[in-house]
Amino acid sequence: MQRSKRKKKKKLCPITRRKFAMYFMALFIISVLSVVSSDLSAKTSSLQEHYLSPKSEAVSLNPLKGFLRMQGDAAPTIDFPYSLEFVLLPLSDVVKGRGVYDWYALENALNSAKSKGRNVVLRFFMDLPNDDLNFRPYSGIPAYLVEEGGIIRLGSPEKKEWDSTIALVNSVDRNKPLTDEQNAALNRMMSFKNLPAAIEYDTGGRKGVRPNYFNPQVQECILDFVQALGAYDARPEIAAIEAGLLGPWGEWNISIAGDIVPHKGYTMHPDYTGPKIESSFFQELMQKFYLNFPSKHILLRNAHSFDGSNTYMLETQFGFHNDLFGIAPRDSEGSRFMQSIQETAKKQWQSHPMGGELGPIFESHGFGDGWNSCFFSLSDGSEALDYYIDSPDYGEGRLDFSRDIKDEHTSWLLVRESAWYQGAEYANALKASAKLGYDFALTNAAFHDSIREGEALELSVGFVNRGNAPFYYDWPVSIAVFYEDGTEAFSYNPYWDIREVGSESANRWRTFRTNVENPALTAGKYSLRLRISNPMNNGLPIEFANQESLQDGSGWVVLGEFEVRAA
């Protein structure tokens, strides 16, 4: 009898078996995750929502924002609420010799502001036009530089040659042919490094003494100072440092006094035949700030480098300050200051602050009734945002306050006259100051209204930033549990980064979550509170734009109450 043939089973190759195994493992993982997700979702959904009513108006006084006053100005006639002081110091107050520093003047300025609960915006200068030269013979230039390196006096042959050379150099246009006179001036400019360290000037009614930035000793002094100043990087009293040091007032207004700073751009004309500047002192200075201040924000006056270079460092590592806020007229593209910034740096405000000074034409005119149309809604709900001035002292000007701060995302403005505003001027200035920078409010808090002893304490809190700019430092957030009698049971840092709460529609809302596995609370009633502390002792905490009934006056916001039941 013939045996029937048994069909041989086809074996799966190793690759196919592996695919099947991976497929079934994936199904298993998905099913487990679905159960976990469902459990977590159910647990989260059981949290009770507590809605926290924000106020309609912005907070008038908060740290690192608003109007600031100049430290050292005459005592104000009113108590305008400032959280910041502007400190402008001559470099000669600190630099007493080559590598010799006396920090007393800086420490005194920081302590003075701190005693009033204010942080500081800091700038150093070397050239203060119309400075009292009887009091400070070389303005802000350290004396040793002039004593060792000399000075070019007004009326001297060296000064006349300097002025004529600078005039020709500044007339160079890269898009036009270079004249023989301009070419010769560029060649002479290369020898400026051999000239004295300081130059007297008298230009357009401004008199003073300024440094020769080509002089190697001057360059060394500035670069070494910035490195030494880096010791203050972690000091919480300092809100920001303006790069300063160059030009009158440290504002980089180089052309005002026939000033000049060495950079590659001067010798990049295609027709130029002489030696070229290979190393840009300006770039070296920016690199010193970048390397020595990893934690502190540095602000530049000009929104571009002098030599037009398009470097990653300049694009991504600095903020800006517009010290003629509102002066340059707007056009269809918006703020002229923002238009001057290199395209790749236009988003710098998202990570670095924008500051400045209100243009004197508006500051001196005051914040009278005419300002209402500048930044407040009219009775019919429309907005008339531009404000026209024809001042006998300053001429004609137009300010679009609301639009400018939205375009430039300004966090603070120096308004020196604000210390003397009264009545309508005071009220309007207060509202304008509140519009600057961030404006945080808490929208809701979710937690269990009742837990048992030993159970975890879960919490989520909703933030919104209604302002025109983010908050730029990672200040510590504290969550606290208080007993029913108002004493604190415990507090902790949930490590929420408030810099994540932006000021654009896409990121101005943010919910943070945290939980404490075993809060060790006994049966009773408690309240949950939140605070963002100023790292500076005696500094203002951040005040949220929530109803006063939720705030205790020391920075804590009451999120709600819960009870702990006996186990």
Secondary structure, DSSP 8 states (H G I E B T S, - for coil): -------------HHHHHHHHHHHHHHHHHHHHHHHHHHHHHHHHTSEEEE--B-SS--S--TT-EEEEETTS---SS----SEEEEEEEGGGTEEETTEE--HHHHHHHHHHHTTT-EEEEEEESB-TT--TTTSTTTTS-HHHHHHH-EE-TTSHHHHHHHHHHHHHHT--TTS---HHHHHHHHHHTTGGGS-SEEEEEETTEEEEEE-TTSHHHHHHHHHHHHHHGGGTT-TTEEEEE---SSBTTTT-GGGGT-----GGGG--TT--S----S-HHHHHHHHHHHH-SSS-EEESSSS-TT----HHHHHS-EEEEEEETTS--BTTB-HHHHHS-GGGTTGGGTS-EEEEE-HHHHTT-S-GGGHHHHSB-TTS-B--EEEEEETTTEEEEEEHHHHHHHHTB-EEE-GGGGG--HHHHHHHHHHHHTSS--EEEEEEEE-SEEETT--EEEEEEEEE-SSS---S---EEEEEEETTS-EEEEE-----GGGS-SSTTTSEEEEEEEES-----SEEEEEEEEE--SSTT------SB-GGGB-SSS-EEEEEEEEE--
